[in-house]
Amino acid sequence: MNFLTVLLQSQQGGGMSMIIMMVVIFAIMYFFMIRPQNKKQKEIQNFRNSITAGTDIVTAGGIYGKVKEVNDMDNTLMVEVANGVKIKVAKNSVYASVPVDPATGK
């Protein structure tokens, strides 16, 4: 923090200190905002690529179900939402697996 204070208080070389401050601000934004978001998107994409038949999922619309078929040709999933009721959803609309409750095991 002392380094930033010295940069802000320096009157000489105003153009150079402004450039340094802009670089510092961009670095802070990168490490606290951009990098974690990219990491989260990578995890979601890895999950979508690892979906197989039998995986419990939740879609972006809040539909819970179990994957019955994976069609990589058109990037869709056949999801069973109730006994005998199947719907076709886009693979990109799947965001998470169903959390497992440790008490019930479901």
N, C-alpha and C positions, 0 to 999 in steps of 0.2 A: 504494500500500500504506500510505503514511503517513496517508492520509485514513481508512482503515479502522481503523488503530491509534488515531487520535484519537477516533474514534467509540466504539470499544470501551472506552477509558479514561475517557471522560467520565462523571461521576457525576450531573450535573445533567441534567434533561430525559430521564430514562431511557426514558420511553415513546416519545419522538420518535426517539431513536437506535435503538430496537428496530425501529421502522417503517422507518427508512432502511436498516438492515441487511437487513431482509426484502426490500425492493425491490432492493437490490444483489444479494442471493443469487438472486432470481428472474431478474434481468437476466443474470446469469452463466449460469444454467441455460438460459435461452432461447437465448443466442448459442452455447453449446457443445453443447447437446443437441437442443433442439426444432427450431431453424432448419435445421441440417444434415439432420435426418431428413426434414423437409418437402421440402427441396430434392431429396433422393434419391428420394422418392416421386413427385415431379413428373417427374423424369427417366424413371423406370420407366413412368409413365403415358404420357408422350410417345412412348416407344419402342413400347409396346403399340398406340398409335393409328397409328403409322407402319408397322406390319407389313404387308407386301404378299406376294404369291405369289413364291416364290423365295428368301425370307429364311431363313437358317439360324438356328435357335433352340435354346434349352435350356429345358425345362419345370422346374417346381418339383420334380418327381419325378426329375430327372436324365436325362430322355429327350432325346436329340439328334435333330434332324430338320430337314427342309426344308418350309416352308409351301407347300402346293399350292393351297389355297383359303382365302379369308377370308369368313366369314359374319357380317356386321354385325347381322343381324336377331336371332340368338340368341347373339351374342358368342362364337362358337367359331371354331376353326381346324381345317382338315384338314391333318395333318402326315404326310409320308412319312418313315418311320423306316428303311426298307430298300426295295430295289427291289420295287415292287408292294405294299408293306405300308403302309397308311394308317391313321391313328388320328385320332379327333376329340377335341380338347382344348379346355378353356375358355381364352379369351384371357387371363383374369386369372391363369392358372397359368404364364404365360410371364414369366420374369424377366430373361433376358439373351440377347444374340446370341452365337453361337459365336465365341470369340476366334480370330483368324487368326494362324497361326505365320508370322513373316516369312521364315524359312529355307525352308519348303516351299511357302508360298503357300496352304496349305489351312487 
